[in-house]
Amino acid sequence: MSSEPTVNLELLRADAVVLFDWLMNVDLDAVPTFHPAEKQALADLLTCIETDTSVPEVTQAEIDAARESIGGNMGW
């Protein structure tokens, strides 16, 4: 167990679903980073979502709905 202090974050479930899906599918070696710790932090975020939430059990329909909820009105 790490002796580093921890921080609790609150995310909308839709944000967690979208982030989890992206992190599961993205090639972290292709994500631009300035320091290797940034890639490790993304991997740690994935592990937290995977082990500490029910998000990994979502369906594709739930992922699609989460994406729409977050990005549907952004104009992108």
C-alpha positions in Angstrom: 0.0 0.0 0.0 1.3 3.4 -0.9 2.1 6.0 1.7 1.0 8.8 -0.6 -2.0 10.9 0.5 -5.2 10.2 -1.4 -7.8 12.5 -2.9 -11.5 11.6 -3.2 -13.1 12.8 -6.5 -16.8 13.0 -7.4 -17.7 12.4 -11.0 -21.0 12.3 -12.7 -21.7 8.6 -13.5 -21.9 9.5 -17.1 -18.4 11.1 -17.0 -17.0 7.9 -15.3 -18.7 5.7 -17.9 -17.2 7.7 -20.8 -13.8 7.9 -19.2 -13.7 4.2 -18.4 -14.8 3.3 -21.9 -12.2 5.6 -23.4 -9.4 4.4 -21.1 -10.2 0.7 -21.9 -10.0 1.4 -25.7 -7.3 4.0 -26.1 -3.7 3.2 -26.8 -2.0 5.0 -23.9 1.3 4.9 -25.8 -0.4 7.1 -28.5 -1.8 9.7 -26.1 0.5 12.8 -26.0 2.1 13.2 -22.6 4.9 15.4 -21.3 6.0 13.0 -18.6 5.6 9.2 -18.0 3.8 10.0 -14.8 0.8 11.3 -16.8 0.4 8.0 -18.5 0.6 6.2 -15.2 -2.0 8.5 -13.7 -4.4 7.6 -16.5 -3.7 3.9 -15.9 -4.3 4.5 -12.1 -7.6 6.3 -12.9 -8.7 3.3 -15.0 -7.9 0.9 -12.1 -9.8 3.0 -9.7 -12.9 3.1 -11.9 -12.5 -0.6 -12.6 -12.2 -1.7 -9.0 -14.1 0.8 -7.0 -17.3 1.3 -9.1 -19.9 -0.7 -10.9 -19.0 1.2 -14.1 -17.3 -1.8 -15.8 -20.7 -3.6 -15.9 -22.3 -1.0 -18.2 -23.8 -1.9 -21.6 -23.0 -0.3 -24.9 -26.4 1.4 -24.7 -25.4 2.9 -21.4 -22.1 4.1 -22.8 -23.9 5.7 -25.8 -26.4 7.4 -23.5 -23.6 8.7 -21.3 -21.8 10.1 -24.3 -25.0 11.8 -25.5 -25.6 13.2 -22.0 -22.2 14.7 -21.8 -21.4 15.7 -25.3 -24.8 16.0 -26.9 -25.2 19.8 -26.5 -21.6 20.8 -26.8 -21.7 21.7 -30.5 -18.6 19.6 -31.3 
